[in-house]
Amino acid sequence: MPDRLRVVVSGATGRMGRALAEMIEADDDLELLGGIGRTSYELGWATTVGFPAIEAPEEAEWLLRDCSAVIDFSSPELFRRLVASQRAHLAHCALVVGTTGLEQSDIDTLRDLAGTGPVLPAPNFSVGVNLMVALAEDAARVLGDDYDIEIVESHHRRKIDAPSGTALQLGRAAAAGRGVSLDDVRRDGRTGMAGEARLRGEIGFHAVRGGDVVGEHRVMFLGERERIELGHVAATRELFADGALRAARWLTGRSPGLYTMRDVLGLA
Ligand code: NAD
């Protein structure tokens, strides 16, 4: 079947990587070429986690040569190793990046890659969250500074970055709705004697970590006489894998450029 989308998953041994492998194998339109992990694995072991092969980034050239899309749900370290060792091959395929905790230099790298191929990074691939981002921007625009914005997120105990990439995306959208930059109004957590009450216009972030929570986000708009809340609860990580595959299908064959989930979902 020549029209099948040939996919390589980076972060193969992780929870998202395994969820993606299962979903790709179950879909007749998709072909799983292999995975990329910290190291190259024995063939037998790779198949036990659902991959025909898993290679270290530096050994992955043969996988990337023939692929339509790379989906990366790994770590900033693995993402950097992949780009450093396979930049030329990445230029030939659609690149979907779900890894969070990326730094400004990584964002610059993504922009650079978008000069040669289609690239779509998203801190959250759920359709519901991306709709919520658009709603947060609208709400912040309409409500203005009279409503204090606080963003609360919860994730499983193994998550290492905080606040979550999604919380920051929601914060950036709310800040854009108010016509300000998030960097100028961001406040992470609150503790002790801050010396002053809450500043007007601040956007607060609060991260809860524990158990097996897949991902929950709440944006609160707190006014004098009312409170408006936008909320999203992710029930399973397949939700993100499903969105990433939707993005990969949409992205494959597009012109070089940096795209967003808003483009995929047709949200203005
Ligand atoms: P995980 O910890 O289960 O897996 C991470 C993968 O990266 C593994 O393959 C691991 O071997 C590799 N890795 C981790 N640290 C490494 C290092 N220092 N060097 C080399 N390789 C390393 O995590 P997960 O739950 O599968 O999530 C993976 C990433 O995707 C995280 O950044 C997470 O925040 C993000 N994520 C994004 C979305 C989204 O919708 N965008 C959804 C869920 C998770």
Residues whose N, C-alpha, C, O or C-beta is under 5 A from the ligand:
A	BS01	NAD	G11 A12 T13 G14 R15 M16 G17 R38 F73 S74 S75 E77 L78 G98 T99 T100 A122 P123 N124 F125 S126 F240
